[in-house]
């Protein structure tokens, strides 16, 4: 896989890689993992809300009226 990184982002990655004693590649892999984790978490939250809304709709309506 080839990845084109804008110059400013590349400079920032270089500085962070030096500071963290790692490679720019490792930083980009960590970033990709974080994006995937965030997406999965949002999907889990959305599915949970959908479940509550569909299975507890009557209860929510009663609480709303209370």
KEFI-235968 format. One line per field, with one value per residue: residue number from 1; residue in three letters; x, z, y of N, C-alpha, C, CB in turn. Coordinates in steps of 0.02 Angstrom, whole numbers. Glycine has a CB too. Layout:
! residues N
num = c(NUM ...)
residu = c(ALA ...)
nX = c(X ...)
nZ = c(Z ...)
nY = c(Y ...)
caX = c(X ...)
caZ = c(Z ...)
caY = c(Y ...)
cX = c(X ...)
cZ = c(Z ...)
cY = c(Y ...)
cbX = c(X ...)
cbZ = c(Z ...)
cbY = c(Y ...)
This chain:
! residues 66
num = c(1 2 3 4 5 6 7 8 9 10 11 12 13 14 15 16 17 18 19 20 21 22 23 24 25 26 27 28 29 30 31 32 33 34 35 36 37 38 39 40 41 42 43 44 45 46 47 48 49 50 51 52 53 54 55 56 57 58 59 60 61 62 63 64 65 66)
residu = c(UNK UNK UNK UNK UNK UNK UNK UNK UNK UNK UNK UNK UNK UNK UNK UNK UNK UNK UNK UNK UNK UNK UNK UNK UNK UNK UNK UNK UNK UNK UNK UNK UNK UNK UNK UNK UNK UNK UNK UNK UNK UNK UNK UNK UNK UNK UNK UNK UNK UNK UNK UNK UNK UNK UNK UNK UNK UNK UNK UNK UNK UNK UNK UNK UNK UNK)
nX = c(42 27 46 3 57 21 142 153 86 169 287 246 216 344 411 339 363 500 500 425 501 481 420 359 272 225 154 54 -13 -61 -149 -241 -295 -358 -457 -535 -576 -651 -754 -814 -857 -951 -1044 -1084 -1144 -1248 -1322 -1359 -1440 -1541 -1594 -1643 -1738 -1828 -1866 -1901 -1995 -2125 -2104 -2018 -2106 -2197 -2111 -2082 -2203 -2213)
nZ = c(0 -41 26 22 103 158 160 278 374 369 421 552 595 588 689 802 796 822 951 1018 999 894 735 590 518 615 696 608 590 720 725 625 687 797 732 679 797 857 763 774 907 900 819 903 1007 938 897 1023 1069 973 1007 1137 1109 1032 1110 1234 1215 1263 1401 1399 1349 1455 1555 1499 1511 1646)
nY = c(-58 109 270 436 574 734 868 948 870 759 814 842 713 658 732 688 550 546 599 501 391 299 237 329 252 162 251 291 170 151 259 221 109 168 244 140 77 180 193 66 72 177 114 10 83 145 33 -15 91 84 -41 -17 82 10 -99 -49 49 77 93 203 300 307 356 478 544 557)
caX = c(0 61 8 30 45 39 207 147 70 230 333 219 227 416 427 309 399 563 483 399 550 447 420 298 228 192 106 -4 -50 -98 -204 -292 -329 -402 -515 -577 -606 -702 -811 -847 -891 -1010 -1092 -1111 -1188 -1307 -1361 -1388 -1495 -1596 -1624 -1682 -1796 -1877 -1889 -1926 -2031 -2181 -2076 -1994 -2164 -2222 -2065 -2088 -2264 -2211)
caZ = c(0 -42 59 11 162 147 190 348 415 372 469 619 610 599 756 852 793 858 1021 1045 984 851 664 565 499 676 716 562 607 782 706 590 737 836 690 675 863 865 720 804 967 879 794 962 1042 896 902 1090 1071 933 1046 1191 1080 1006 1162 1293 1192 1308 1463 1385 1343 1523 1589 1469 1537 1719)
caY = c(0 173 322 503 614 804 885 972 812 719 846 831 642 649 757 644 486 556 608 438 338 250 256 360 197 137 301 288 109 166 303 182 67 212 260 80 67 232 175 8 95 214 65 -24 129 153 -29 -16 139 56 -94 13 117 -37 -146 -14 108 90 119 271 343 318 401 544 573 562)
cX = c(44 16 42 9 65 102 201 130 132 280 310 228 300 436 400 345 465 550 462 446 516 451 355 248 190 140 44 -45 -90 -158 -260 -331 -378 -465 -563 -611 -662 -764 -850 -886 -954 -1064 -1125 -1161 -1253 -1352 -1394 -1447 -1555 -1632 -1669 -1745 -1849 -1906 -1918 -1965 -2088 -2156 -2051 -2051 -2192 -2176 -2070 -2149 -2262 -2188)
cZ = c(0 -10 47 69 146 187 263 395 422 421 540 641 626 669 810 853 831 933 1055 1033 945 779 645 545 559 700 672 574 671 767 670 639 779 797 687 742 875 824 750 866 950 855 852 999 1003 900 971 1097 1031 971 1101 1163 1056 1060 1224 1274 1239 1373 1453 1379 1412 1562 1563 1498 1612 1743)
cY = c(62 225 389 547 686 822 906 914 767 748 835 759 628 672 711 576 491 560 542 379 281 273 291 307 170 186 299 225 118 210 266 138 108 230 200 67 118 215 116 28 134 166 27 20 138 92 -35 31 113 1 -66 46 68 -83 -112 49 126 121 191 321 358 364 472 581 585 630)
cbX = c(-48 80 1 5 84 -19 239 92 11 261 339 144 204 457 399 234 411 599 427 332 582 373 431 314 268 245 137 21 -1 -52 -179 -259 -276 -365 -492 -535 -553 -675 -786 -795 -844 -993 -1058 -1055 -1154 -1287 -1316 -1335 -1473 -1569 -1569 -1641 -1773 -1846 -1832 -1868 -2058 -2221 -2018 -1952 -2217 -2230 -1993 -2095 -2322 -2165)
cbZ = c(61 -114 135 -58 224 166 150 352 385 302 454 622 552 546 765 837 719 833 1029 1014 1049 874 620 505 466 731 714 489 615 833 661 536 783 856 619 655 918 846 649 822 1009 824 747 1009 1052 824 890 1141 1044 867 1077 1230 1022 951 1183 1337 1121 1322 1487 1321 1299 1560 1581 1393 1520 1748)
cbY = c(0 194 308 533 587 851 941 1026 772 714 922 851 598 687 828 633 465 620 659 423 311 240 194 406 141 124 370 289 49 200 359 138 34 275 279 20 74 301 158 -47 140 265 15 -46 198 166 -90 2 206 28 -139 66 161 -80 -190 5 96 24 74 272 310 250 375 538 529 509)
